[in-house]
Amino acid sequence: MSATATLTNCYVPLPAISHSLESTAAFDPFSRPSDHHNTTIALVGQQPSTADAASNEQRRGPRTLRQIHLEHSALSQSNGSSLVEWGHTKLMVSVRGPRPVNCSSMNAANNGGGLVCEVRYMPHVGIRMETLAQHSLSQDFSSKTSGGARIPRDALGTAQDTSLLSSGGSLCAPAAFLDETYLSHRLYEALSPAVILKDSSKMCVEVFVEVLQSDGGVFNAAVLGASLALVDAGVAMRDVVCAGSAAVMKVETTLTTTDATQVGKGVTAKQTDSSHHHVVIADPTEEEILQASGVLTIALMPNWKEVTVWDQFGKMSMDSSSEAIELARDGCVTMHKFLKNCLLNGAGGSSAR
Amino acid sequence: MAASSTAHLYSQGEGEFSCSNTTSGQEWILDAYRALEPRNYLHEFTSQNVRPDGRPYSASRPITILQSIFTRNSYGSAMVTLGGASSSSSNTSSGSTIRTMEATRVIAACTILVGQPNPATPTEGDIDVTLTASPLSGPRFDIMGRETAGDSSTSISLGNYHLAGQQQQQQQQPPYSQISENLCSDILKNSHLQQPYQQQPSSSPTDVKEIESWIRRTLRSSRFINPTELGIEPGVSAWRIRVSIHIVNHEGNVWDASLLAACAALSDLRIPMVEIERGVVRIVKNEDGEGTSSNDLQHSGKKKKKKVQRREGRSLTLGPPPVPLTIAILPNSNTDDSPSNNTRILLVDPTHLEEDVASGNIVTVVCNTKEEIVEFHKKGSGSRLSMEQVAAVGCMGFGRARELEKFIIGG
């Protein structure tokens, strides 16, 4: 490949600076950009319910989830499989049913049985390259000195281990780019209380998640898709597992009109202390996570009302924390509704709340 | 409690399928036969001039190409499906989800990099290809995306036999369903296992790296994309298009599916608008249309001392797309292996089972709509083709190129 390559010193082109400054400045929790023009991977040929999607307004509010499309039995080569499209986050899950340990292909190293979970990003496409470059750890290659930001070689390869990245300015960057190892472990922790394996020393169930495109909420979509695929494979489960997340955003609250008058009077000093308050939003996208001051993710079994995973990045006050938990829990319950609907009717759904 | 009731309802739903099919109780026998004796299994069908999925020899599976599936992380993407959805869409029963089985599905997406062009070709950019597989692709793929050889017959997927029964029920061709039913009863009488093949040639695993380099060579040599299209500033910067292809579901013939997906993703590719500042390329997001770009223009006008240059976003000008056609060469086991008796069976667009039985004896022809053969590869040592057969393969390739060009280009 190096012999035929005509280009050297490749780097990922970054967005122009002026635009990125503008976009970070203005965040309105009551009109978040929505992605209803999103095309789905219609595996089945059945039309996704576009009618209600068109009737929705193009902006979603702080408590609205993104549009979701679920599908099971999407792959012929797996015992159970599912496709989840959660806004722009798209992933596929394959479950290789309960089978003897010795023909497992995924846990060749440890010979124990039980549940095996693996999450992988699709090479180059799974994580957006520009965002990765902006948060890369190589400060000497930063955009100011040499111009084009470079991604460390490891991140350019197929294994996208984002633990190498520094959090590049944003408090919640680790929540936005959960790396594969972390996601795999967390997925295992979320699912293992729900999966019933009779003889876990001899049988194993393998869950493989391929993240085709990530836009925040990868863990939520992975948990949802894994539950769906496990049910599709006929694995005995106590309950399905759903996950939801909520972000705490710091929002400038001063009304611009009054602010302007007060600036004229010269009483700005007092204003700056209380000029922001915290707003909790449900189901943050990647860009919202990068601007957030704290992100909370929970996974729970809706029928047992038991939480299996609880993750928090960043800082949030007690009040907003409890509000975020409520919002994430509501998100889980809504997801459970769609999951049930998909299993019973074999249909996807679009969400607005 | 509600979860248990959902599981109950779901299993009831599946029960309907299996009840409606009379032979469903015996489907597992067919599955086991297929997994253990793929050659004999295939021979049961080819001896009566039909293939296990009901196609004639020269028919390919229906092809679905869906473009712009990933709009966020990539600049052009496509998904190619061989078989599956479109053939079953005519049936309008409730279990439509289940009939997308047996479809090869490949996803391709383009990401872009900026690099310094080679001094020998200062105006040319580059196309790079990455092809990956994962355990998603099939039961024989491990976590690294390598396919192990097919001799581990322990990985029979017996879980889906009711689905296979559902599929067979919908086949409209009477000889085909007769074959499978007769086969089922015959196996029960144990009449077929008397002459097993002595040596089972190991099925050749799909070599992902081989396909990857083949696609890279084909895209570069076919002039589907003119490399000078990808230059930004001569001698300073040029685009490198990185096409990432992923085998989502491997049901045979990933060669064709991957190249088609790469071409479709490249035709979907739209180079973004960039501004160049002292040799550094930055992307201008003009998702909001004219408003943002005019704002930015004012902005760049303000800081005049920095030399900012703009290039408009554009799609690429495409040449005739290379259209592949893969044909498996099956030794006809009816006749003796005398060199004069040249009765090979050519199976267009082989499934995974047929590829396994052909054990690497495969012809791939890449044609374009200008009636040119871009490439012709015959792989495998266990097969010989006559000149007439080679000519026939070429003709089929031309027909396929005419058929598929508008899907690749137009979307």
Interface residues (C-beta under 8 A of the other chain):
Chain A: M1 T4 A5 T6 L7 T8 N9 C10 Y11 V12 P13 L14 P15 A16 I17 S18 H19 N38 T39 T40 I41 A42 L43 V44 G45 Q46 E71 H72 S73 A74 L75 S76 Q77 S78 N79 S81 H88 K90 M92 S94 R96 G97 P100 N102 C103 S105 M106 A108 E118 R120 M122 P123 H124 V125 G126 I127 R128 M129 E130 G147 G148 T158 E206 F208 E210 L212 Q213 S214 D215 V231 A233 G234 M237 R238 D239 V240 N303 K340 L343 L344 G346
Chain B: M1 A2 A3 T6 A7 L9 Y10 G13 L66 S68 I69 F70 T71 R72 N73 S74 S77 M79 T81 A85 S86 S88 S89 S94 G95 S96 T97 I98 T100 M101 E102 A103 R105 I107 A109 T111 I112 L113 V114 G115 Q116 P117 N118 A120 T121 E124 G125 D126 D128 T130 T132 S134 P135 L136 S137 G138 P139 R140 F141 D142 I143 T148 S152 T154 S155 S157 G159 N160 R216 R220 P227 A238 R240 R242 S244 H246 V248 N249 H250 E251 V274 E275 E277 R278 G279 V280 V281 R282 I283 V284 K285 T292 D296 H299 S300
